[in-house]
Amino acid sequence: MSKSKSAAASPAVISGGNPLGKRIKDNWQLYLMLLVPVVLTIIYKYIPMYGIQIAFRDYKASKGFMGSEWVGLEWFLRFFSAPTFWRMMKNTILLSLYSLLWGFPIPIILALMMNQMRFHRFKRITQTVLYAPHFISTMVICGMIRIFLSPSGGLINLIAGTSIDFLTESSAFRTIYIASGIWQDAGWGIIVYMATLANVDTSLYEAAKVDGASLFQRIIHIDIPELAPIMVLNLIMSVGGLMNVGFEKVWLLQTDLNKAASDVIAVYVYQQGIERAKYSYSTAVGLFNTVINIILLIVVNKAAKRISEDTSFI
């Protein structure tokens, strides 16, 4: 008798105690509100995926999707055999990888430092100063960079006593790109870490002080373990977009003399698709870039699952 009751009760427990139809009827206002973002996501994210077939056709706007000739992998093979293919791959990977290696730990370090500040007014001022660059548009940032690095009257050249045009130096482009990115985004990146540290139980710090733990030991054994899950999440998201080098900044800082270091896939897609109207070719290049990102995202997520038992995203 007890077994039959438990068996009869289990479907109700699984379904939340009420059939789906009754739950929808009782909470139809909430489901109606949920319907809006779902419909928008389908319209703007999933329906446009129909256009991916352009990458496999010799697309002609006058003939439409179905009227254009199917060419299979021709555009991908043409991209792989392009003279600048390996240079673009190298520049895209190095810019993204260096940005990740230098930019990923800095928000963590800043958050740990700010968490130790005891003067709240100074802490708020510091946060505001660090957050501010994030709200400056990329175009304005690039304009500021050009002014600072100008060979005639630029701040850097005035300090160094030189007249070097850094933006024409291929060897300086990656440093300029990465340093400006850190300055613009590091302050904004500390927000989620600061929020995590704010929820740490203060009794842990008090107990550690009683046990004689130093400041460095408290950071190592209390703060960093608390930040570990969100650090893993941010790492996965960053690596998942490894091939997505910021097009706008590269495009605005690129010159004919620094192309050896600034020629990246995102700029190439723009040039081929918008400037030269090679829609099928540019779509194929963009699709290749996206596939690489998806593969990296899956690989890093699988690796992160082995490192942290608290991480489960796929």
N, C-alpha and C positions, 0 to 999 in steps of 0.2 A: 504493500500500500504506500509506504514511504517512498519507494523507488519511483512509482508512477507519479506521485505528486511532484517529486524533484524533477522528473523528466518533463512534466507538463509546465513546470515553472521556468525551466531553462530557456525556452524561446522568448518568454516575456522579459527575462533578465537581459538576454542578448539584444533585444530590440528596444531596450530602455523602458520596458513596462507597458508600452503602448504600440499598436501597429503604426507603420509609417504614415498611412493615410490619415489616421486620427491625429498624429502629431502635426502633420502639415495643416490640417483643418484647425487645430487649436492655436497654432502659431503662424498662421498664414501671413501676418504682417512681416514677421522676421524673414520668412522664405521669400516674400515679395521683394524685400530690401536686398536679399542675397542675389536675387535674380538679375539685378541691374549690373553688378560687377561681372557676373558670369557671362551675361550677354555681351558686354563690352569686350571681355577677354576673348570670346569666340570671334567677334567681328574683327577686332584689331590684331589678334595674335594668331589665331588658327586659320581663318579663312584666307589671309594673305599667303599662307604656306602653299596654297594651290599654285602660286606663281613660281615655286621652286623649279617646276618643269622647264622654265625658260633656260635653265643651265644645261638642259639636254636637247634643246632645239636651236635651230638657226632662226631666232625670233625676229619676225617682221611685224611692226605695229599694225600695218595695213591688213595683214592676214590673221592676226590674233593668235591665241595659244594653239588651238587645234589646227589651224591652217599652216602654221610654220613647220618647216621640215625637221623631223627627228634626226639628230646627229649623234646621239649617245654621249660618249665621253670625249668627244673631239675637243671641246673647249678646255677640259681639264688637262688633256695631253698637251695642248698648245701652251697652257700656263706653265706646266712642268718643264717644257722645253724652252721657255722664254730666257733670253740672255741674262736678265736681272733676277731670275727666280731665286737662286741661292743667296744673292745679296739681300733681297727683300726678306727671305726667311730668317737669315742671320740677324739682320737689323731688328726685325719684329721680336724675335725671341730674346735677344740681348737687352733691348730696351725694356721689355716686360719683366724679364728675369732680374735685371739690376734694380728696377723700380720696386720689385717685390722684396728682394734681399735687403735693400737699404730702407725702403719705406715701411715694411711690415713691422719691424721691432720698435721703431721710433714712437708711434702712438702708445705702445705698451709702456715704454720707458717713461714717457711724459706723464701717463696716468699714474704710474707708481710714484713718481716724484711729487705730483700734485696731491696725491692722497696723503702725503706726509706733511703737507702745509697746515699749520695751525691758525694762521691769520686769515680768517675767512674773507675779509675785504680784499686783501692782496690776492687771494686765490681766485675770487670772482673776476678781478681785473685781468689776471693772467689768462684765465679761460677766455674772456672776451677777446683779448689780443690774439690768442691762438686760433679762435674760431673765425675771426674776421676775414682772413684770406679766402676761406671757402666760398664766401658770398660774392667774391669778385669774379666777373666773367672771364672765361679763358682768353677772349680777345683782348681785354684790358690787361690781363696778366702778361700776355705776349708783348703788348705795347710797352709795358713797364720793363720787361726783360730787354727789349731792343734799346730803350733809353739807358738803362743801367750798363749795358755792354757796348754802348756806342764808342767807336774809336776816337771820336772827338767830343770830349766833355762827359763821357760816361762815368758813373760813380766808380766802377771797378778799375777802369784805366786811370782815373785820378788818384785812387788810393795806391795802385801799383806803380804809378809813374810811367805808364806805357801808352801805346796807341794801337792796340791790337783789336782787330775786328773779329771777335770770338765767334760770331755766327757764320763766318765763312770758313771756320776751321772744323773739319770733320771730326777731329780728335776731341773737340770740346763739346760737340752737340749732345752726346749722351749725358755728360755731366750737367749741362744746362737743363736738359729735359727732366732728369731725375731730381735735381736739387729744387727746381721750381715746383715740381709735383709734390715733393715732401713739404715744402713751405706752404703750399696751398691746401693740402688735404690732411696733414698730420694732426693739426688741432681738432678738426672735425672728427677724426678717427678715434679720439680718446673718449668721446662721449659714452659709447657703450661700455668701455672698460671702467670709466668712472662710476657709471650706474651699477656695475657689478660689484665694485669695491665698496660702494656705499651700503650694500646689503650684507656685508660680512659682519658676523656677530662680534661685537666689541669685546665680549668676554674672552674670545680667543687671544686678542692682543694683551689683555690684562693677565691672563694665565701665562702667556709667553714671557711677559715682563717679570712676573713673579719667579719664573724658572730661570731668569737670567739671560734670556735670548736677546741678542743685539738687534738693532734696526735691520741690518742686512739679513739676519736669520729669520726675522718675522716676515720680511718680504719673500724670502725663498720658500718658507714652509707654510705660510698662510695666504699671502696675496696671490702668488703665482698659481698655486693649485686651484684657487677660486676662479682665476681668469682662464685656466686651461681649456674648458669647454668652448668658451666664446672665441678663444684664440684659434682653436681647431676649426671652428665654423668659418671665421674670417679667412683663414688660410685656404680652406676649400673654395670659398667664393672667389678669392683672389687668383688662385691657380686655374680655376674654371674659366676665367677671362684672360688667361695669360697671353693669348694671341690678339686680344682687343686693345692694341695700342691706341691711345687717344688721338684720333684723326685730326681734330681741330687744332690742337697745339702743334703737332708735327707739321701740318699744312701751313700754319702761320709763321713758323720759325724756319721752314725749309728754304734754302737758297740753292742755286745751281752749284755752288762750291762745297756744300756740305751733304750732297745727296749720297755720298758713299756711306754715310752713317744714318741719314734720315729717310732713305727710301724704304718705306714699309708697305705692308699689304693693304692697309686701310686707305692710304693715299692712292695706291695703284688702282684700287677698286673705283674710287671717285674719278680718277683721271680717265679710266677706260669706260665707265658707265655714263658719267655725266658730260664730260668734256668731249669724248669721242663717240658717244651714243652706241657703244658696243654692249648692249644690254645682256645678251646671252653670256658673253665672255666674262663680264664683271660679276654676274650672278653666280657663275661657276666658281670664280675666285672667292667670292664671299661665302659660298656654301662650303668650300674646302676649309676655309678659316673656321667656320662654325663647327664643322665635324671634328676638327682638331681640338677645339675647346671642349666639346662634349666628351671626347675620349679622355682628355686630361682631367676633367671634372670627375668622371667615374673612377679613374685610377687613383686620384688623390683621396676621394671619399672612401674607397675600399681600404687604402692604407691607413687613413685616419681612424677607421673603425677598429683596426687592430691595436692602435695606440691608445685610444680612449674608449672605454666601454660606455661612456655617457653619450657618444655621438652616434646617431642613427638617422641619416637623412635620405637614403635611397632604399 
